[in-house]
Amino acid sequence: MTETVAASSSGSKLIELRGINKRFGNVIALDQVDFEIRTNEVVGLLGDNGAGKSTLVKVMSGVLVPDEGVILKDGQPTKISSYADAEKLGIETIYQDIALVNSLSVYRNMFLGREQTTLLGFLRRTAMQAKTMEILRGSVQISGILSPDQLVGSLSGGQRQAVAIARAVHFRKKMLLLDEPTSALSVRETENVLDYMLQLKQDGVSCVFVTHNLYHAYRVCDRFVILSRGRMVRDVTKRATSIEELTTAIVKE
């Protein structure tokens, strides 16, 4: 049985998912899931392995198309059937493996697919390099990156995550989906990523944070949605729950 406590956020709804179903053969990955995220909100998407968290993220990011259900933007039905669709709605996804190209430089990754060119089609390398360093020093204040020509493969895990976040922020994303972004990071790098999420909220960017670490979630999230075996079983604000209650809700399901 789903337990819901009204969200405290007074912001407008960015995206609403209603009655989302997704099957893989005989396996029900998502079963009548309702989910929404509002402006200036960090939502923790929680649950045990196999709960359906990553599947829901893939639906919102356009990687998977639901078998049933409706997605609403500003109250009107919309489709997210590709990455391009998600991008048009202002949604960017940052996975555990980050989706950066290690063999390319920081600035090439920053503008990957959005390269600045001259009228003749040549890359505006100097302009992109300068803009990259401006972004990295301003939006998420990344330390340790001394040149836009550094290969991404030479960066630490936390720095790579920060580059991905900075790229999303610069290109005016309204919502970030972060799927286990801290699982392979050091303690210090994890703290930096959590700080970035809080900073993004202040800058008007909402986040969906998928994690197994309830302490991390409780530190940064305004609301928590718990999935179990493909169903949404709890939707509760931070002020209406505790880490102990969240743990119990996940374990008992």
JODAUR-V562823 format. One record per pair of residues at least 6 apart in sequence whose C-alpha atoms are under 6 Angstrom apart, sorted by the first residue. I is the first residue (numbers start at 1). GAP is how many residues later the second one is. Records with the same first field share a line. If there is no record, write none. Layout:
BEGIN
I = GAP  GAP
END
This chain:
BEGIN
2 = 231  232
3 = 230  231
4 = 230  231  232
5 = 231
7 = 230
11 = 27  28
12 = 26  27
13 = 24  25
14 = 23  24
15 = 21  22  57  58
16 = 19  20  55  56
17 = 17  18  53  54
18 = 16  51  52
19 = 13  14  15  50
20 = 12  13  48  49
21 = 9  10  11  45  46  47
22 = 7  8  44  45
23 = 6
29 = 23  201
30 = 200
31 = 199  200
33 = 198  199
39 = 167
40 = 161  164  166
41 = 165
42 = 164  165  166  179  180
43 = 165  178  180  181
44 = 164  165  173  177  180
45 = 164  165  180
46 = 180
47 = 179  180  203
51 = 176  177  178  179
52 = 178
58 = 6
59 = 6
61 = 25
62 = 18  19  20  21  24
63 = 19
65 = 16
71 = 6  7
72 = 6
80 = 6
90 = 83  84
91 = 82  84  85
92 = 84
93 = 83  84
94 = 84
95 = 83  84
96 = 83  84  85
102 = 50  51
104 = 47
105 = 44  45  46  47
106 = 42  43  44  45  46
107 = 22  25  41
110 = 57
116 = 7  8
117 = 6  7
129 = 19
136 = 6
157 = 28
158 = 31
174 = 31
175 = 30  31  32
176 = 31
177 = 30  31
178 = 31
179 = 31
180 = 30  31
182 = 8
222 = 15  16
223 = 13  14  15
224 = 11  12
225 = 9  10
226 = 6  7  8
227 = 6
END
